[in-house]
Amino acid sequence: MSRKNKLRKFAEIVSFPNVYECYNVQEPALVGVNMTPVEMKGAWHRDHFKNEHPITLELACGGGEYTVDLARRFPDRNFIGIDVKGNRLWAGARTALTEGLHNAAFLRTRIEVIASFFAPGEVSELWITFPDPFPRESQENRRLMAPMFLERYREILKPGGLLHLKHDDAVFFQYSLQVINSDARCTLLYQNENIYASPLLYPELGIQTLYEGKHLAAGKTIKYLRCTIS
Ligand SMILES: C[S@@+](CC[C@H](N)C(=O)[O-])C[C@H]1O[C@@H](n2cnc3c(N)ncnc32)[C@H](O)[C@@H]1O
């Protein structure tokens, strides 16, 4: 993408009423539409969605394919796509606005500081879709399934909240299973190393993200796990 195109998207996203942004992870704070400072922790139902429906987050959402498609399929639930890259979020946020999906919002932040933006128990479910694998051992702590990240998720999830992970990379998948199985407060509910080899467990597992499309085109199998976190 050209620099000009990126800058256009950064400028446009500021005017989107369904996007919140954190500009400084050292002092995490959010701005909403037209850079207005907002305090969303504990206030997503009241101040954004205007309902009490359960909230699902899509972490590392990129263009937000899961956020948008889940919002279409489940009008009685709320969805928030989260990624650090505004030019990627722009696509999902614009589609949600065009289609009038009032149950989809987007948050641009690093996931490391996610607990600054959600109150304990405010979130019911997490989807993590094709996060960067960070294959080197020295990068292990940056993997979104590292124990440090699970601690952040635990802070914001309802007790027993669900986490779904979809990935193409066998090493990342095995690492995730190992982290879950060594955490006494996580329970693995389901795992499948090739979801398309048999009928899908449920229809929304077939939503395909940009990266999933690339991995399938390259002949990779798609892996999925689901666990609870207490
Ligand atoms: C491989 S892409 C996957 C995007 C999308 N889920 C898909 O499947 O097409 C990984 C995404 O994770 C985001 N990401 C990686 N580490 C992150 C972090 N610590 N906080 C927020 N976003 C992160 C990147 O910006 C990128 O958009």
PDBQT file of the ligand as one rigid body, heavy atoms in Angstrom, charges set to zero:
ROOT
HETATM    1  C1  LIG A 301      -0.823 -12.050  10.471  1.00  0.00    +0.000 C 
HETATM    2  S1  LIG A 301      -1.844 -10.666  10.770  1.00  0.00    +0.000 S 
HETATM    3  C2  LIG A 301      -3.465 -11.392  10.844  1.00  0.00    +0.000 C 
HETATM    4  C3  LIG A 301      -4.545 -10.391  10.553  1.00  0.00    +0.000 C 
HETATM    5  C4  LIG A 301      -5.973 -10.982  10.464  1.00  0.00    +0.000 C 
HETATM    6  N1  LIG A 301      -6.391 -11.568  11.717  1.00  0.00    +0.000 N 
HETATM    7  C5  LIG A 301      -6.054 -12.012   9.376  1.00  0.00    +0.000 C 
HETATM    8  O1  LIG A 301      -6.129 -13.207   9.703  1.00  0.00    +0.000 OA
HETATM    9  O2  LIG A 301      -6.065 -11.627   8.205  1.00  0.00    +0.000 OA
HETATM   10  C6  LIG A 301      -1.475 -10.329  12.454  1.00  0.00    +0.000 C 
HETATM   11  C7  LIG A 301      -2.048  -9.007  12.954  1.00  0.00    +0.000 C 
HETATM   12  O3  LIG A 301      -1.744  -8.885  14.328  1.00  0.00    +0.000 OA
HETATM   13  C8  LIG A 301      -1.463  -7.523  14.621  1.00  0.00    +0.000 C 
HETATM   14  N2  LIG A 301      -0.665  -7.522  15.871  1.00  0.00    +0.000 N 
HETATM   15  C9  LIG A 301       0.455  -8.255  16.108  1.00  0.00    +0.000 A 
HETATM   16  N3  LIG A 301       0.894  -8.048  17.359  1.00  0.00    +0.000 NA
HETATM   17  C10 LIG A 301       0.013  -7.169  17.933  1.00  0.00    +0.000 A 
HETATM   18  C11 LIG A 301      -0.081  -6.564  19.224  1.00  0.00    +0.000 A 
HETATM   19  N4  LIG A 301       0.804  -6.823  20.179  1.00  0.00    +0.000 N 
HETATM   20  N5  LIG A 301      -1.105  -5.716  19.458  1.00  0.00    +0.000 NA
HETATM   21  C12 LIG A 301      -2.009  -5.422  18.486  1.00  0.00    +0.000 A 
HETATM   22  N6  LIG A 301      -1.972  -5.987  17.239  1.00  0.00    +0.000 NA
HETATM   23  C13 LIG A 301      -0.980  -6.843  16.972  1.00  0.00    +0.000 A 
HETATM   24  C14 LIG A 301      -0.730  -7.033  13.391  1.00  0.00    +0.000 C 
HETATM   25  O4  LIG A 301      -0.827  -5.627  13.264  1.00  0.00    +0.000 OA
HETATM   26  C15 LIG A 301      -1.473  -7.771  12.274  1.00  0.00    +0.000 C 
HETATM   27  O5  LIG A 301      -2.527  -7.014  11.719  1.00  0.00    +0.000 OA
ENDROOT
TORSDOF 0
